[in-house]
Amino acid sequence: MRLNKYIADSGFCSRRKADKLIEDGVVTINGKVAVIGEQMEASDVIKINNTVISTEGKDLVYLAYNKPVGVICTSDPKAHNNIIDAVNHKDRIVHIGRLDVASSGLILLTNDNDIVNKILRSENGHEKEYVVTVNKPINRKYLDKLREGVILDGIKTKPARVKKVSDTRYKIIITEGRNRQIRRMAEAFSYKVTKLKRVRIMNIELRELGEGNTRELSKRERRELLAMLG
């Protein structure tokens, strides 16, 4: 296993922070100063500033969080109203993906570093479902254009599944995660998103989870999620 992954899996810090610690020369493997990219064995003794690092006994955490508008998806402790402080979990966890500050809804958080990148890779085609409210009545032509894909930065978005909910509201399911994608798709046809809420990520649904609240994923949800990720 790569050393930085082992350190991240222990919950001590992120892989990026682990690489920085390795660069600083404070990480050792069996008493020898480690180097970036180094591999390790299960029997090796890893220390950071003479503190032994271990993944044994670590409980994996999988959380669903209903992010309110105003909470910022960042792990930076200096950022006001950051998501880690908002969730305030006893274990070191990271958020998977982002919702912009003006959006609300489902965010997954975990200390299982293996699943983070697997979920984020857009090429895996993982579904994300949103409820979108816009500033004026929608028509069939607009919804059809969203289904077909919209040119953003010279590249067409992947086909989406779209269903009208009311005169100004619709559900949309996408399988990629470009920056502000839902809002920009609407703006391409002179619509402005006034409310954006994510209600599903893959098999995990927001359901009746109250705004600002978290819940542990059920055993079934965890089993299905991990199976989908391979």
C-alpha positions in Angstrom: 0.0 0.0 0.0 1.1 3.5 -0.7 2.2 5.3 2.5 0.1 8.4 2.0 -3.0 6.2 1.5 -2.3 4.3 4.7 -1.9 7.6 6.7 -5.2 8.9 5.2 -7.0 5.6 6.0 -5.8 5.9 9.6 -7.8 9.1 9.9 -4.7 11.2 10.8 -5.0 13.5 7.8 -5.8 13.7 4.1 -3.5 12.2 1.4 -2.4 15.7 0.4 -1.5 16.5 4.0 0.3 13.2 4.3 2.4 14.0 1.3 3.3 17.3 2.9 4.3 15.6 6.2 6.4 13.1 4.2 8.1 16.0 2.4 8.8 17.6 5.7 10.7 14.5 6.8 8.5 13.8 9.9 7.2 10.4 8.7 9.2 7.2 9.3 8.9 3.6 8.2 10.5 1.3 10.7 12.7 4.1 11.9 13.8 5.3 8.5 12.6 8.6 7.1 10.0 8.0 4.4 10.0 9.5 0.9 7.1 10.6 -1.4 5.5 7.6 -3.2 7.0 5.0 -0.9 5.2 1.7 -0.5 4.7 -0.1 2.8 3.8 -3.5 4.2 1.2 -4.3 6.8 3.9 -5.3 9.3 5.7 -1.9 9.0 5.7 0.6 11.9 4.7 4.0 10.7 5.3 7.1 12.9 4.6 10.8 12.4 6.7 12.9 14.8 7.3 9.7 16.8 3.6 9.0 17.1 2.6 5.5 15.9 0.0 5.5 13.1 -2.4 2.6 12.8 -5.6 1.8 10.9 -6.6 -1.1 13.3 -9.8 -0.6 15.1 -11.0 2.2 12.9 -14.8 2.3 12.5 -15.8 3.3 9.0 -18.3 6.2 8.9 -20.8 6.8 6.1 -23.1 9.8 6.6 -25.9 11.5 4.7 -26.2 15.2 5.4 -28.9 17.7 4.3 -26.8 20.8 3.6 -28.6 24.1 4.2 -28.1 27.1 2.0 -25.1 29.0 3.4 -23.0 26.1 4.4 -19.8 26.0 2.4 -18.4 22.7 1.1 -14.8 23.0 2.3 -12.7 21.3 4.9 -10.8 24.5 5.6 -11.2 25.2 9.3 -10.6 28.9 8.7 -13.7 29.1 6.4 -16.8 30.5 8.1 -19.7 28.1 8.1 -17.7 25.2 6.6 -19.3 21.8 6.3 -17.0 20.0 8.7 -17.9 22.4 11.5 -21.6 22.3 10.6 -21.7 18.5 10.8 -19.5 18.4 13.9 -18.8 14.7 13.8 -16.5 13.1 16.4 -14.4 11.3 13.7 -12.3 13.0 11.0 -14.5 12.8 7.9 -14.4 14.4 4.4 -17.3 15.5 2.2 -17.7 13.7 -1.2 -18.2 16.3 -3.9 -19.7 19.7 -3.5 -22.9 21.8 -3.5 -22.4 25.5 -4.0 -23.2 27.8 -1.1 -26.6 28.8 -2.6 -27.7 25.2 -3.0 -29.1 22.7 -0.5 -29.6 19.0 -0.2 -27.8 15.7 0.0 -24.0 15.5 0.7 -22.2 12.3 1.6 -19.4 12.3 4.2 -17.1 9.5 5.1 -13.7 8.5 6.6 -13.5 5.7 3.9 -11.0 7.3 1.6 -11.3 4.4 -0.9 -14.8 5.4 -2.0 -14.3 9.2 -2.3 -12.5 9.3 -5.7 -14.7 6.4 -7.0 -17.8 8.4 -6.5 -16.3 11.6 -7.8 -15.1 10.2 -11.1 -17.7 11.4 -13.6 -16.8 8.7 -16.1 -18.3 6.1 -13.8 -21.7 7.5 -14.7 -23.0 7.8 -11.1 -26.5 9.4 -11.0 -27.2 12.6 -9.0 -30.8 13.9 -8.8 -31.9 17.5 -8.2 -35.1 19.4 -7.8 -34.7 22.7 -9.7 -36.9 25.8 -9.4 -36.5 28.5 -12.0 -37.7 32.1 -12.3 -40.3 31.7 -15.1 -42.6 29.0 -16.6 -40.9 26.1 -18.3 -42.0 24.6 -21.6 -41.4 21.3 -23.3 -38.8 22.7 -25.7 -36.6 23.8 -22.7 -36.9 20.4 -21.0 -36.1 18.6 -24.3 -32.9 20.7 -24.7 -31.8 19.8 -21.2 -32.4 16.1 -22.0 -30.3 16.3 -25.2 -27.4 18.1 -23.5 -26.2 21.7 -23.4 -23.0 23.2 -24.7 -20.9 24.5 -21.8 -17.4 25.8 -22.4 -17.5 24.3 -25.9 -18.3 20.8 -24.6 -21.8 19.2 -24.6 -23.1 17.9 -21.3 -24.2 14.3 -21.2 -27.8 13.4 -21.8 -30.0 14.0 -18.7 -33.3 12.7 -17.5 -35.8 15.5 -16.8 -39.3 15.5 -15.5 -41.6 18.5 -15.0 -43.0 18.9 -11.5 -44.8 22.2 -11.8 -44.9 25.3 -14.0 -41.5 26.5 -12.6 -40.0 23.3 -11.1 -38.5 20.1 -12.6 -36.4 17.2 -11.5 -33.2 16.5 -13.4 -30.8 13.5 -13.2 -27.2 13.9 -14.4 -24.2 11.7 -14.4 -21.4 14.3 -14.4 -20.5 17.2 -12.1 -19.2 20.2 -13.8 -18.9 23.5 -11.9 -22.4 25.0 -11.3 -23.6 22.7 -14.1 -27.4 22.8 -13.3 -27.4 26.6 -13.0 -25.4 27.1 -16.2 -27.6 24.7 -18.2 -30.6 26.8 -17.2 -28.8 30.1 -17.9 -28.0 28.8 -21.4 -31.7 29.2 -22.2 -32.3 32.5 -20.3 -33.6 30.8 -17.1 -32.4 31.6 -13.7 -32.3 29.0 -10.9 -33.9 30.3 -7.8 -33.7 27.1 -5.8 -31.6 24.0 -6.2 -31.8 21.0 -4.0 -30.0 17.6 -4.5 -32.3 14.7 -3.4 -30.3 11.7 -4.4 -26.7 10.4 -5.0 -26.6 7.0 -6.6 -28.8 4.8 -4.3 -28.8 7.2 -1.4 -31.9 9.4 -1.1 -32.4 12.4 1.0 -36.0 11.4 1.9 -37.3 13.1 5.0 -34.0 14.0 6.5 -34.4 17.5 8.1 -32.3 20.4 6.9 -29.0 20.6 8.7 -29.4 17.0 10.0 -27.3 13.9 9.4 -27.9 10.2 9.5 -25.9 7.1 9.2 -26.4 5.1 6.1 -28.3 1.9 6.7 -26.6 -1.4 6.3 -28.5 -2.0 3.0 -27.6 1.5 1.7 -23.9 0.9 2.5 -23.9 -2.6 0.9 -25.6 -1.4 -2.3 -23.3 1.7 -2.5 -20.1 -0.4 -2.1 -21.4 -2.9 -4.6 -22.1 -0.2 -7.2 -18.5 1.2 -6.6 -17.0 -2.3 -7.1 
